[in-house]
Amino acid sequence: MVDIKNLDAPISTTTIERNQFDSPTDNIYEAISVVAKRAIQINSEIKKELIEKLDEFATHNDSLEEIFENKEQIEVSKFYEKLPKPHAIAVHEWLEDKIYYRNTKEEA
């Protein structure tokens, strides 16, 4: 599970040296594949957590007249908007050796 309150990943775009990025796999395409899969996992974890938090504020009325702004819900949404993107978190984890991967072709 991703600890979203203690993320060190950059919020803006950063340049990463290619040799540093692909050194664990010696193949840039494998490294990108591993990071992409991790980014998908992170995105689904964050999305699930956000939906759970927003469901607390959900009103199940069909009347348009009863819709109002909920400040807590807006604050939760703003918090998640300010988080680093899932791919930035995944790249940061990759560079910090926090992602476990294995090559199944080498095992066979």
Secondary structure, DSSP 4 states (H G I P E B T S, - for coil): ---GGG--S-SS-----HHHHHTTTT-HHHHHHHHHHHHHHHHHHHHHHHHHHHHTT------GGG----HHHHHHHHHHHTSPPHHHHHHHHHHTT------HHHH-
